[in-house]
Amino acid sequence: MALLSDGSLYSWGCNTSGQLGVGYISDQISIPTQIQGVPKRIIEMRCGENHSMVITANNDLYCWGNNQFGQLGNGNLLNTFIPTKIRLLKENPHL
């Protein structure tokens, strides 16, 4: 992924689990493609092997990609092909 100075977010590469966040276009995307659906004020981004996530300036967490083990934190085990806002429990002592 690449985060540009204007706040736009781009991804490319393998997309077999939706880890690029651009929907299901194909298994591979060879040119940078803008990710839609994430606020422009991203302060941090991370890529796992088959999933990705960003944190916004409002402390909102968005995740997408492979969710085989629940790593997206969205309450299910389904892969997500577009950025999905994750509900965080503030009382969770592990966060």
C-alpha positions as CSV (number, residue, x, y, z in Angstrom):
1,M,0.0,0.0,0.0
2,A,1.0,3.6,-0.5
3,L,-0.4,6.6,1.4
4,L,0.0,9.8,-0.6
5,S,0.4,13.3,1.0
6,D,-3.2,14.2,0.0
7,G,-4.5,11.3,2.1
8,S,-5.3,9.0,-0.8
9,L,-4.5,5.3,-0.3
10,Y,-3.4,3.0,-3.1
11,S,-2.7,-0.7,-3.3
12,W,-1.5,-3.3,-5.9
13,G,-0.3,-6.9,-6.0
14,C,-2.0,-10.1,-4.9
15,N,-5.7,-9.8,-4.1
16,T,-6.8,-13.4,-3.6
17,S,-8.2,-12.6,-0.1
18,G,-9.3,-9.0,-0.7
19,Q,-6.2,-7.6,1.0
20,L,-5.9,-4.8,-1.5
21,G,-9.3,-3.3,-0.4
22,V,-10.4,-2.5,-3.9
23,G,-13.2,-5.1,-4.1
24,Y,-12.8,-8.2,-6.1
25,I,-11.5,-7.0,-9.5
26,S,-9.1,-9.9,-10.0
27,D,-6.6,-12.0,-8.1
28,Q,-3.7,-9.7,-9.1
29,I,-3.6,-6.0,-9.8
30,S,-0.4,-4.8,-11.4
31,I,-1.0,-1.0,-11.2
32,P,-1.6,1.1,-8.1
33,T,-5.4,1.3,-7.6
34,Q,-7.0,3.8,-5.2
35,I,-8.8,2.3,-2.2
36,Q,-12.2,3.9,-1.7
37,G,-14.3,4.0,1.5
38,V,-11.6,5.1,4.0
39,P,-11.5,8.7,5.4
40,K,-8.6,10.8,4.1
41,R,-7.0,11.4,7.5
42,I,-5.1,8.2,7.8
43,I,-2.4,8.3,10.5
44,E,-1.2,4.7,10.3
45,M,-1.4,1.7,8.0
46,R,-0.3,-1.9,8.2
47,C,-0.2,-4.9,5.9
48,G,-0.3,-8.5,7.0
49,E,0.3,-11.4,4.8
50,N,-3.2,-11.4,3.4
51,H,-5.0,-8.5,5.2
52,S,-4.5,-4.8,5.7
53,M,-5.6,-2.1,8.2
54,V,-5.5,1.6,8.7
55,I,-6.2,3.9,11.7
56,T,-7.6,7.4,11.0
57,A,-7.0,10.7,12.9
58,N,-10.4,10.0,14.7
59,N,-9.0,6.7,16.0
60,D,-11.2,4.7,13.8
61,L,-9.9,1.3,12.6
62,Y,-10.6,-0.1,9.2
63,C,-9.6,-3.6,8.2
64,W,-10.0,-5.8,5.1
65,G,-8.7,-9.0,3.5
66,N,-8.3,-12.5,4.8
67,N,-10.2,-13.2,8.0
68,Q,-9.7,-17.0,8.4
69,F,-8.7,-16.7,12.1
70,G,-10.8,-13.6,12.9
71,Q,-7.8,-11.3,12.5
72,L,-9.9,-8.4,11.2
73,G,-11.8,-8.2,14.5
74,N,-15.2,-7.8,12.8
75,G,-16.9,-10.6,14.7
76,N,-16.9,-13.2,11.9
77,L,-14.5,-15.3,9.8
78,L,-15.5,-14.0,6.4
79,N,-12.9,-12.3,4.1
80,T,-13.7,-8.7,3.4
81,F,-12.8,-7.2,0.1
82,I,-13.4,-3.5,1.0
83,P,-12.4,-1.4,4.0
84,T,-14.7,-2.1,6.9
85,K,-14.9,0.0,10.0
86,I,-14.2,-2.1,13.1
87,R,-16.1,-1.4,16.3
88,L,-13.6,-1.2,19.2
89,L,-14.6,-1.9,22.8
90,K,-13.0,0.8,24.9
91,E,-13.3,-1.3,28.0
92,N,-11.2,-4.1,26.5
93,P,-8.0,-4.2,28.6
94,H,-6.1,-5.7,25.7
95,L,-6.5,-2.7,23.4
